[in-house]
Structure formats: structure tokens, C-alpha cells
Amino acid sequence: KKNLEKCLSFTLLSHAKTPIASLLHQ
């Protein structure tokens, strides 16, 4: 269960990183 939480947070992080990066590049 703990591993799933880590995987989920990692996925959310990677998904959130892309829009944030594109916003910073504007």
C-alpha cells in the first residue's frame, strides 16, 4: 500500500511538472 502511495504521488508530480514548466517557459 505504501508503494502505491509513492507511485501515485510520483505520477501526480510528473503530471504537474509539465504544465508548470510550460508556464515558466512562457
Gaussian input, Z-matrix of N, CA and C with variables (Angstrom, degrees):
# hf/3-21g

backbone

0 1
 N
 C     1     B1
 C     2     B2     1     A1
 N     3     B3     2     A2     1     D1
 C     4     B4     3     A3     2     D2
 C     5     B5     4     A4     3     D3
 N     6     B6     5     A5     4     D4
 C     7     B7     6     A6     5     D5
 C     8     B8     7     A7     6     D6
 N     9     B9     8     A8     7     D7
 C    10    B10     9     A9     8     D8
 C    11    B11    10    A10     9     D9
 N    12    B12    11    A11    10    D10
 C    13    B13    12    A12    11    D11
 C    14    B14    13    A13    12    D12
 N    15    B15    14    A14    13    D13
 C    16    B16    15    A15    14    D14
 C    17    B17    16    A16    15    D15
 N    18    B18    17    A17    16    D16
 C    19    B19    18    A18    17    D17
 C    20    B20    19    A19    18    D18
 N    21    B21    20    A20    19    D19
 C    22    B22    21    A21    20    D20
 C    23    B23    22    A22    21    D21
 N    24    B24    23    A23    22    D22
 C    25    B25    24    A24    23    D23
 C    26    B26    25    A25    24    D24
 N    27    B27    26    A26    25    D25
 C    28    B28    27    A27    26    D26
 C    29    B29    28    A28    27    D27
 N    30    B30    29    A29    28    D28
 C    31    B31    30    A30    29    D29
 C    32    B32    31    A31    30    D30
 N    33    B33    32    A32    31    D31
 C    34    B34    33    A33    32    D32
 C    35    B35    34    A34    33    D33
 N    36    B36    35    A35    34    D34
 C    37    B37    36    A36    35    D35
 C    38    B38    37    A37    36    D36
 N    39    B39    38    A38    37    D37
 C    40    B40    39    A39    38    D38
 C    41    B41    40    A40    39    D39
 N    42    B42    41    A41    40    D40
 C    43    B43    42    A42    41    D41
 C    44    B44    43    A43    42    D42
 N    45    B45    44    A44    43    D43
 C    46    B46    45    A45    44    D44
 C    47    B47    46    A46    45    D45
 N    48    B48    47    A47    46    D46
 C    49    B49    48    A48    47    D47
 C    50    B50    49    A49    48    D48
 N    51    B51    50    A50    49    D49
 C    52    B52    51    A51    50    D50
 C    53    B53    52    A52    51    D51
 N    54    B54    53    A53    52    D52
 C    55    B55    54    A54    53    D53
 C    56    B56    55    A55    54    D54
 N    57    B57    56    A56    55    D55
 C    58    B58    57    A57    56    D56
 C    59    B59    58    A58    57    D57
 N    60    B60    59    A59    58    D58
 C    61    B61    60    A60    59    D59
 C    62    B62    61    A61    60    D60
 N    63    B63    62    A62    61    D61
 C    64    B64    63    A63    62    D62
 C    65    B65    64    A64    63    D63
 N    66    B66    65    A65    64    D64
 C    67    B67    66    A66    65    D65
 C    68    B68    67    A67    66    D66
 N    69    B69    68    A68    67    D67
 C    70    B70    69    A69    68    D68
 C    71    B71    70    A70    69    D69
 N    72    B72    71    A71    70    D70
 C    73    B73    72    A72    71    D71
 C    74    B74    73    A73    72    D72
 N    75    B75    74    A74    73    D73
 C    76    B76    75    A75    74    D74
 C    77    B77    76    A76    75    D75

   B1=1.4628
   B2=1.5330
   B3=1.3118
   B4=1.4656
   B5=1.5301
   B6=1.3222
   B7=1.4582
   B8=1.5206
   B9=1.3357
   B10=1.4594
   B11=1.5217
   B12=1.3169
   B13=1.4665
   B14=1.5245
   B15=1.3198
   B16=1.4627
   B17=1.5225
   B18=1.3352
   B19=1.4598
   B20=1.5209
   B21=1.3297
   B22=1.4628
   B23=1.5258
   B24=1.3136
   B25=1.4621
   B26=1.5240
   B27=1.3294
   B28=1.4563
   B29=1.5199
   B30=1.3429
   B31=1.4563
   B32=1.5197
   B33=1.3302
   B34=1.4701
   B35=1.5238
   B36=1.3191
   B37=1.4567
   B38=1.5209
   B39=1.3124
   B40=1.4564
   B41=1.5249
   B42=1.3361
   B43=1.4602
   B44=1.5296
   B45=1.3255
   B46=1.4643
   B47=1.5251
   B48=1.3165
   B49=1.4618
   B50=1.5254
   B51=1.3345
   B52=1.4552
   B53=1.5272
   B54=1.3478
   B55=1.4597
   B56=1.5292
   B57=1.3244
   B58=1.4650
   B59=1.5263
   B60=1.3190
   B61=1.4594
   B62=1.5258
   B63=1.3218
   B64=1.4633
   B65=1.5224
   B66=1.3437
   B67=1.4625
   B68=1.5193
   B69=1.3277
   B70=1.4576
   B71=1.5251
   B72=1.3271
   B73=1.4647
   B74=1.5173
   B75=1.3288
   B76=1.4663
   B77=1.5298
   A1=110.05
   A2=115.46
   A3=119.51
   A4=110.27
   A5=115.33
   A6=119.83
   A7=110.49
   A8=115.56
   A9=120.15
   A10=110.48
   A11=116.17
   A12=120.39
   A13=110.83
   A14=115.24
   A15=120.04
   A16=110.51
   A17=115.30
   A18=120.24
   A19=110.40
   A20=115.83
   A21=120.48
   A22=110.45
   A23=116.76
   A24=120.10
   A25=110.41
   A26=116.31
   A27=120.41
   A28=110.54
   A29=115.85
   A30=120.66
   A31=110.44
   A32=115.85
   A33=120.01
   A34=110.34
   A35=115.86
   A36=120.54
   A37=110.96
   A38=117.05
   A39=120.32
   A40=111.10
   A41=116.45
   A42=119.65
   A43=110.72
   A44=116.59
   A45=120.48
   A46=110.72
   A47=116.10
   A48=120.37
   A49=111.42
   A50=117.43
   A51=120.53
   A52=112.86
   A53=119.69
   A54=119.99
   A55=112.12
   A56=116.77
   A57=120.59
   A58=109.58
   A59=116.43
   A60=120.68
   A61=110.39
   A62=116.70
   A63=119.86
   A64=110.61
   A65=115.68
   A66=119.26
   A67=110.70
   A68=116.15
   A69=120.39
   A70=111.05
   A71=116.63
   A72=120.39
   A73=112.21
   A74=117.34
   A75=119.94
   A76=110.67
   D1=-40.71
   D2=-179.72
   D3=-64.38
   D4=-36.74
   D5=-179.68
   D6=-65.88
   D7=-37.14
   D8=179.41
   D9=-64.93
   D10=-39.89
   D11=178.29
   D12=-61.53
   D13=-42.36
   D14=-179.61
   D15=-64.98
   D16=-41.68
   D17=179.80
   D18=-65.08
   D19=-41.34
   D20=-178.63
   D21=-65.23
   D22=-45.32
   D23=-179.24
   D24=-65.55
   D25=-35.35
   D26=178.29
   D27=-65.62
   D28=-40.73
   D29=179.17
   D30=-65.15
   D31=-43.65
   D32=178.90
   D33=-62.91
   D34=-39.76
   D35=179.86
   D36=-63.47
   D37=-47.13
   D38=-178.09
   D39=-66.87
   D40=-33.63
   D41=178.71
   D42=-72.83
   D43=-33.63
   D44=-179.02
   D45=-78.35
   D46=-26.61
   D47=-176.27
   D48=-66.21
   D49=-36.74
   D50=-175.69
   D51=-65.47
   D52=-50.95
   D53=178.40
   D54=-62.97
   D55=-36.80
   D56=179.47
   D57=-64.92
   D58=-42.15
   D59=-179.68
   D60=-64.99
   D61=-41.71
   D62=-179.83
   D63=-66.87
   D64=-33.40
   D65=177.62
   D66=-67.79
   D67=-39.11
   D68=-179.20
   D69=-69.48
   D70=-30.48
   D71=-177.62
   D72=-78.38
   D73=-14.34
   D74=-178.45
   D75=-71.25

